[in-house]
Amino acid sequence: MKKWISFLDGFHRLGRREKRVLAGGAVFLFLLAFWLLVLSPVLDRMSWYERKSLEKEKDLVELGPLKDSYNKIRNHVDQIEQRISQGKQDFSFPAFLENLAAESKVKNRMTTLRPHASQTFENLKSNEMEVKLEDLTLAQTVDFISRIEHSPNFLYITDLHIKTRYGEPKNLDLSLIVSHYEKNK
């Protein structure tokens, strides 16, 4: 306490100009300490938040189209899953393809109906059949493919090859792999 009193006595003994210089220095040191310890960190933090805010707004703008495309894909997947679940439970894939060929009046032109290995995904099982038909007209080809695509069970043509016949360029040879999807049991 005595040191403080002696400091004040020394301050009172100073001249007016010296007191102003000392007070100005004290104010300068106070403002410098305030700037370094309080204001500068606050301003730095505010600019950091501003930068992060701009980055997040940019990310949100970029996510808008992704959200739209995700929703389209999700709707498509939901439709496919609904179509798969609506399929017949006692569905015989080879017999169905033979019936389609008979309905299209091309059963006598079917040369191959061969199963491929089945694949299992998360909750789906995929069965594939290779189908070859020879000497078809364009109308027969379109009718057969259309019947596959519009079947009540979910069938999907994964591979399709159409070529003209060497001897009869009007007629076609058709080779395709048809996949049938069903829920795992």
C-alpha positions as CSV (number, residue, x, y, z in Angstrom):
1,M,0.0,0.0,0.0
2,K,2.9,2.3,0.8
3,K,4.3,1.8,-2.7
4,W,1.0,2.9,-4.2
5,I,0.9,6.0,-2.1
6,S,4.5,6.8,-3.0
7,F,3.6,6.3,-6.7
8,L,0.7,8.8,-6.3
9,D,3.0,11.3,-4.5
10,G,5.5,11.0,-7.3
11,F,2.7,11.4,-9.9
12,H,1.5,14.6,-8.2
13,R,5.0,16.1,-8.2
14,L,5.2,15.7,-12.0
15,G,4.4,18.7,-14.2
16,R,1.3,19.0,-16.2
17,R,2.9,18.0,-19.5
18,E,4.5,15.0,-17.9
19,K,1.2,13.9,-16.4
20,R,-0.4,14.1,-19.9
21,V,2.3,12.1,-21.5
22,L,2.1,9.5,-18.7
23,A,-1.8,9.4,-19.0
24,G,-1.5,9.2,-22.8
25,G,0.9,6.3,-22.5
26,A,-1.4,4.6,-20.0
27,V,-4.4,5.0,-22.3
28,F,-2.3,3.7,-25.2
29,L,-1.2,0.7,-23.2
30,F,-4.8,0.1,-22.2
31,L,-6.1,0.4,-25.8
32,L,-3.3,-1.9,-27.0
33,A,-4.1,-4.5,-24.3
34,F,-7.8,-4.2,-25.1
35,W,-7.1,-4.7,-28.9
36,L,-4.7,-7.6,-28.4
37,L,-6.6,-9.4,-25.6
38,V,-10.3,-8.7,-26.5
39,L,-11.1,-7.0,-29.8
40,S,-8.6,-8.8,-32.1
41,P,-9.6,-12.4,-31.0
42,V,-13.3,-11.4,-31.3
43,L,-12.8,-10.0,-34.9
44,D,-10.8,-13.0,-35.9
45,R,-13.5,-15.4,-34.6
46,M,-16.2,-13.3,-36.4
47,S,-14.3,-13.5,-39.7
48,W,-13.8,-17.2,-39.2
49,Y,-17.5,-17.7,-38.6
50,E,-18.2,-15.5,-41.7
51,R,-15.9,-17.7,-43.9
52,K,-17.5,-20.9,-42.5
53,S,-21.0,-19.5,-43.1
54,L,-20.1,-18.7,-46.7
55,E,-18.6,-22.2,-47.2
56,K,-21.8,-23.8,-45.8
57,E,-24.0,-21.7,-48.0
58,K,-22.0,-22.7,-51.0
59,D,-22.3,-26.4,-49.9
60,L,-26.0,-26.0,-49.5
61,V,-26.3,-24.6,-53.1
62,E,-24.3,-27.5,-54.4
63,L,-26.5,-30.0,-52.4
64,G,-29.7,-28.7,-54.0
65,P,-29.3,-30.5,-57.4
66,L,-27.9,-33.6,-55.6
67,K,-31.0,-33.7,-53.4
68,D,-33.2,-33.5,-56.5
69,S,-31.3,-36.3,-58.3
70,Y,-31.3,-38.4,-55.1
71,N,-35.1,-38.0,-54.8
72,K,-35.6,-39.1,-58.5
73,I,-33.4,-42.1,-58.0
74,R,-35.0,-43.0,-54.7
75,N,-38.5,-42.8,-56.3
76,H,-37.3,-45.0,-59.2
77,V,-35.9,-47.6,-56.7
78,D,-39.2,-47.5,-54.7
79,Q,-41.2,-48.1,-57.9
80,I,-38.9,-51.0,-58.8
81,E,-39.2,-52.5,-55.3
82,Q,-43.0,-52.1,-55.4
83,R,-43.1,-53.8,-58.8
84,I,-40.9,-56.6,-57.6
85,S,-43.1,-57.2,-54.5
86,Q,-46.2,-57.2,-56.6
87,G,-44.9,-60.1,-58.7
88,K,-46.3,-63.6,-58.5
89,Q,-44.9,-65.8,-55.7
90,D,-45.1,-69.0,-57.7
91,F,-43.4,-67.5,-60.8
92,S,-41.5,-69.9,-63.1
93,F,-39.1,-67.8,-65.0
94,P,-38.3,-70.3,-67.9
95,A,-41.9,-71.2,-68.3
96,F,-42.9,-67.6,-68.4
97,L,-40.4,-66.8,-71.2
98,E,-41.6,-69.8,-73.2
99,N,-45.2,-68.6,-72.8
100,L,-44.2,-65.1,-74.0
101,A,-42.6,-66.7,-77.0
102,A,-45.7,-68.7,-77.7
103,E,-47.9,-65.5,-77.3
104,S,-45.6,-63.7,-79.7
105,K,-45.8,-66.7,-82.1
106,V,-42.0,-67.1,-82.1
107,K,-41.7,-70.2,-79.9
108,N,-40.7,-72.4,-82.8
109,R,-37.8,-70.0,-83.5
110,M,-36.4,-70.2,-80.0
111,T,-33.1,-72.0,-80.2
112,T,-31.7,-71.3,-76.7
113,L,-33.2,-70.9,-73.3
114,R,-30.4,-71.3,-70.9
115,P,-30.2,-70.2,-67.2
116,H,-27.2,-68.3,-65.9
117,A,-25.9,-68.2,-62.3
118,S,-28.1,-66.3,-59.9
119,Q,-26.8,-63.4,-57.9
120,T,-27.9,-62.2,-54.5
121,F,-27.8,-58.6,-53.5
122,E,-28.9,-57.1,-50.1
123,N,-32.5,-58.2,-50.2
124,L,-32.8,-59.1,-53.8
125,K,-32.1,-62.2,-55.9
126,S,-31.4,-61.9,-59.6
127,N,-32.0,-64.9,-61.9
128,E,-30.8,-64.6,-65.5
129,M,-31.8,-66.5,-68.6
130,E,-30.1,-66.4,-72.0
131,V,-32.7,-66.4,-74.9
132,K,-31.8,-66.8,-78.6
133,L,-34.3,-66.5,-81.3
134,E,-33.5,-66.9,-85.0
135,D,-35.2,-65.8,-88.3
136,L,-37.6,-63.2,-86.8
137,T,-39.3,-60.3,-88.5
138,L,-38.8,-56.8,-87.0
139,A,-42.4,-56.9,-85.8
140,Q,-41.9,-60.2,-84.0
141,T,-38.8,-58.9,-82.4
142,V,-40.4,-55.7,-81.2
143,D,-43.5,-57.6,-79.9
144,F,-41.3,-60.2,-78.0
145,I,-39.1,-57.5,-76.4
146,S,-42.2,-55.4,-75.5
147,R,-43.9,-58.3,-73.8
148,I,-40.8,-58.8,-71.7
149,E,-40.6,-55.2,-70.7
150,H,-44.3,-55.0,-69.8
151,S,-44.6,-58.3,-67.9
152,P,-46.3,-58.3,-64.5
153,N,-43.2,-59.6,-62.8
154,F,-40.1,-57.3,-62.9
155,L,-38.0,-58.5,-65.8
156,Y,-35.1,-56.5,-67.1
157,I,-33.1,-57.0,-70.3
158,T,-29.5,-56.8,-69.4
159,D,-27.9,-57.7,-72.7
160,L,-29.4,-57.4,-76.2
161,H,-27.9,-58.3,-79.6
162,I,-29.8,-58.0,-82.8
163,K,-28.2,-58.9,-86.1
164,T,-29.5,-59.4,-89.6
165,R,-29.5,-62.8,-91.2
166,Y,-26.9,-63.4,-93.8
167,G,-29.2,-65.2,-96.3
168,E,-32.3,-63.0,-95.6
169,P,-31.4,-59.4,-94.6
170,K,-35.1,-58.7,-93.8
171,N,-35.1,-61.2,-90.9
172,L,-33.2,-60.9,-87.6
173,D,-31.4,-63.1,-85.1
174,L,-32.1,-62.0,-81.5
175,S,-29.9,-62.8,-78.5
176,L,-30.7,-61.4,-75.1
177,I,-30.2,-62.0,-71.4
178,V,-33.2,-61.4,-69.3
179,S,-33.0,-60.9,-65.6
180,H,-35.8,-61.6,-63.1
181,Y,-35.6,-60.0,-59.7
182,E,-37.3,-61.3,-56.6
183,K,-37.1,-60.6,-52.9
184,N,-34.9,-62.9,-50.8
185,K,-36.9,-65.2,-48.6
